[in-house]
Amino acid sequence: MKKTLIALAALVSASAFAQSSVTLYGVVDASIENVKGAKSVTRVSSDNLASSRLGFRGVEDIGGGLKGKFTLETAVAVDTGANGGGATRFFDRAAWLGLETGYGELRLGRQDSSIGVIAGNSAILGTQAYDDLRIANMLASSTYRRVDNGITYILPKLVDGLSAQVQYSTAVGSSSAVGTETSGVDTGEAYGLNAQYVAGPLGLGLGYVSAKQNTNGTQEADAVLVYGSYDFGLAKVTAYFEQDDSDSNNTSAAYDKRALAGLKAAVPLSKDFTLTASVAQASNVNFVANADALIVALKGQYNLSKRTAVYGLLTAVDNDNGTTSNANIGVAQQMPGAGKSSHGIAFGVRHAF
């Protein structure tokens, strides 16, 4: 009897140890918003401060400095309960497996791109509906926010504060279609790199991606995203710039380059309340020459606890009078008429677990 109890206790202990290496986590974000473009709409919305998600993260210390890792993460729309990946994929935000050693880390699967890992970090920029990168539909927030079939090597830490990675994808896919490799077809093959440096109040970063846009690889899409930030104590100021270059848009009716330059300041008004203001200029919107827009935003976040926050968002977009209907941009997909303005206001709650 005693041996049986000892064996059972050992089994339970081993099971508990194995389970302790897997973490269930997530974010739930919901708000009430009013958005005005060509028309006005008031609605319950999801993901305005942070993307609602459910994830599983696992780490096993194999020994000798070797670790096995994985992340599976799916988006959840709080307003409807729908899965963000739709019918084509379930773990739309992340699905990768990796090995970490003293010589770096290798990850295989769907993951952040080399520019998306910067753009999607809300502490730096952000790719939510009220953020300028998303409104301007820049590649770091849309087409190449994440990649399918990714092979990412994260370099070991060589200098304190410095992190870097190189990335290759056999077929990047898109937000609406899964990337599928086809013999003799180069479309979707992509390369990228990323480097970030943080030293006290200073932060610097650069991301780059280049992807083939057609079967024989003669047309490419390239994106470069850079930022620099400094925390002065009274405010953290961040300057950023992204340029997209798309060969497939180099026609008589379009322009092959577009850009966005922005500046934002985050001011901690108290221990729990931060007010962030930003202004950005989008140029050659949707790859239309001389189509520009000014994006101004204000965000207030009050932390009720370490996990729960309430927030308010206000973003306005002013399209130049010279823009045409296919070059207009608006808040939360509410497009105004040609050369018109758009704005949105939202109040919500975000909880992380």
N, C-alpha and C positions, 0 to 999 in steps of 0.2 A: 504493500500500500504506500509506504514511504517513498519507494523508488518511483512509483507511478506519479505521485504528487510532485516529486522533484523533476521528472521528465516533463510533466505538464507545465510546471512553472518555467522551465527552460524554454519550452515552445512558445509560451505567451511572451516571455522576455524577448526572444528572437523576433517574434512578430512585431512587437512594439518598437524594437530597434529599426526594423525595416520600414515601418510606417513613418517613423520620425524623420526619415530622409525625404519625404514627400510633403509639400506644402500646398494646401488649397488656399487660393487668394482671389481677390476680385475688387471691382469698383462698381458702385451703383450711383448714377448721376441722372437727375431729373429736374426739369425746370418748366416754368410757364413763360412763354415768349410771345412777343408781337413783332412781326417782321413786315416791312413795307418795301415792295419793289414796284412793279407795274400795278399790283394790287396789294392790299393789306390782309394779313392773316394772323389770328391769335390761336395758339395751340399749346398742348403739352408736348415737350420735346425731351430727347435723350442726348447725352454726350456733349453738352455745351461747354462745360468746364473741363471735363475729362471723359474719356471713352469708357462706357460701361462695359464690363468684361468679366469673364469667369476663367480662371486658369489653374493649372497644376504645374508645379515646379519641383523637380527632383534632383538631389545631389547624393552621390555615394562616394565615400572616401575608400578607394580600393586599396590604397597603401602605396608606399614608395613615391609619394607625391602625385599619384595618378588619381583622378576623379572622373566618374561618369556623371553626365548632366543631361537634363531634358527640360523642355518647356512646351506645354500645350495650352493654347489660349484662344478663346472664342469671344467675339463681340456679342453683346446682348442689348437690344433696343428696349429701354425701360418703358417707353410710352406704349409699345405694342407687345412686348415679350418676344419679338422675332429675333432669330439668330442673324447676326450681321453678314455671314457668308452666304446666305441663301441656299439654293439647291446645289450649287457647285462645290461648296466646301463647308466643313463645320468649324475646324480650328483655323479661322481666317486670319487671326492676328499673329499667331505663331504656332509652329509645329516643327521643332528641331531637336536633334540629338547631338551631344558633343562629348569630347574627351579633353580634359584639362591636365596639363603637366607643367613642370617647371620651365618648359621651353615654349609655352603658349597654349592656346586653346583652339580646337578645331570644331566647327559646328556645321551640321548638314541638315538642310530642310528649309522650310518657309521661315523667314526671319526679317528683321529690319534691314533695309538697304544701308549702304555706307553714307548716304545723305539723309535717309529717313531716321536713322538713330539720333541724329542731331535735331532735325526738324520736329520729330515727335516728342522730344523732351520738353515738357511744359516749363521746366525751370530755366530753359534757354529760350525756346521759341514757342512751339505749339502748332498743332495741325487740326484744331477743332473748328467748328462752323463759324465762329466769330474771330478766328485768327487770320491774319492777312495772307499768309502762305496758302491757306486753304481757299480763301476767297478768290485769290488771283490764279488758282489752279496750277500752282507751280509743281514741277515734277517731283520735288521732295515731299510734297504733301498728297500727291495723287498717284500718278502712274508708277513712280518708283519709290513710293513710301515704304513698301516691302517687296521682297523678291521670293518667288518660288524657286525650288531646285538650287538653293544657295549653298555655296561652299565657302565658309568664312574662316580665316585664320586670324586670331587675335594675338598680337605679339606679346611676349612677356614684358613685364615692367622693367625697362632699362634705365629710366630716369624717374625720380619721384614726381608724380603729378602728370606724367605723360602716358597716354593710351593710344594705341593705333591698331588698325586692322586692314587686311586686304580681302577682297571678295570676288568670287566668280559665280555666275549663274548660267546654267545650260539653257534655261528658258524662264525669263522673269515672270511671265504671266501679267495679269492686271487686276484691278479691283473687281472686275466683273467676269473674268475668265481665267481658268487655271492654266498655268504654263505647261505646255506639252512639247517634248522634244520630237522632232521629225527628221528622219534621215535626209540629208542634203539640203535642209532648210536652216538658215542661220537666224531667222527672225526671233528676237527675244534673248539671244546670247548677250551677256553683259559682264562688264568688269567694273570694280569700284575700289576705292580706298578711303580711309578716314583717319584723322589724327586730331586729338584733343589734348590740351595742356591746362592744368589747373594748379595755381600756386597762390595760396592765400586768397586775396580778393580778386585776383586776375584769372580770367578764363579766356582761352583761345581755341578755335576749332576750324577744321576744314574737311569737307566731304566732296567726293567726286564720283560720278557714275557715267559710264558710256555703254549704250545698248544699241544693238543692230535692229533696224526697223524694217528691213525687207529680206527676201529669201536669200539673195546672194551677198548680203552684208554690205552693199555699197552705200546705203543710207544709214546714218547713225543719229541717235539722240544723246546729247551730252548735257550734264548739269553740274554746276559747281556751286557749293554753298559754303560761305565763310561767316564767322562771327567773332566778335571780341566783346568781353564784358569786364566791368570793374565795379566792385562793391565798395562804395565810399562810406558805408555805414548809414548815412542819412538816406541814401538811395543806391540801388544797383542799376547801372546803366549798361545796356546791351545794344551794339550796332551790328547789323547783319545785311548780307547781300547774297542773292542767288541769281545766276544767269542760266537760262535754258537755251540750248541750240538744237534745233530739229531739222535735219536735212529734208524730211518728207514735207515740211511746210515751206520749202524754198521754191515757191511758184510765183507766177505773175500776180496772183491775187493775195499772196501772203508774204510774210517776212519770216526769216528762219531763226531769229533770236527774240527772246523776251527777257525781262529782268524785273526784280523787285529789290528795293533798298529800303531799310527801315531802321528806326531808332525807338527804343522803349526804355522807360524808367520805372522801377518797382520801388515804392516808398513804404517802409514799414511804419505805419502811424501808431501802432501799439504792438505789444507782444503777439497778439492774435489777429490783427487786422492789417492787410497789405493792399495798397492801392497802386495799380499799374496803368500807366498811360503809354500809348504808342502811336506813331505816325509812320506811314510807309507810302512809297511811290511805286506804282506798277507801270512798267513801260512796255509798249508793243503787246498789249493784252491779247491772249489767244493767238499770238503770232501774227497780229495785224499791225502793219507799220503805222507809227504815230498815234496809236490808240493807247491812251494813258488814263490812269485813275489814281485818286488819292484816297487812302484808307486810314481812318482815325478811330482809335479804340480806347475804351476805358473799362477797367476790370477791378472790382472790389471783392476781396475774399476774407471772410471772418471764420477763423477756426474755433469751433465750439469744443473740440477735443482733438486728440492726435489723429482720429479717424474721420471725424465728421466736420464739414464746413458748409456754410451758406455763402452765396455769392450773387453778385449782380454784374451784368455785362451790357455794354452799350458800344455798338460799332456802326460807323457810317462810311459809305462809299460814294465818292463823287466822280462820276465818269466825265471825261472831257467832252465838250460839245462836239468835237470832231469824230467821236467814236461812232461806229455803226452797230447794228443790232447783234452781230456775231462777235463783237469785241466788248460788249458790256459785261460787267461783273456785279454781283450783288451779295448781300448777307444771307447766309443759310439757304442758298439756291433760289432766292426770290429776286429774279432779274428785273431791272427797271427797263424802261424804253430807252432807245438810243440816246446816248448823251445825258441820261437822267441819273438821279441819285437813288440810293437804297440805304435803309438803316434797320437795325434790329436792337431790341432790348429784351433781356431775359433775367429772371430771378429764380434761383434754384438751390438744390441741396446736393452735396456729394458725400458719399460714405465709402470708405475703403475698409476691406477686411482681409 
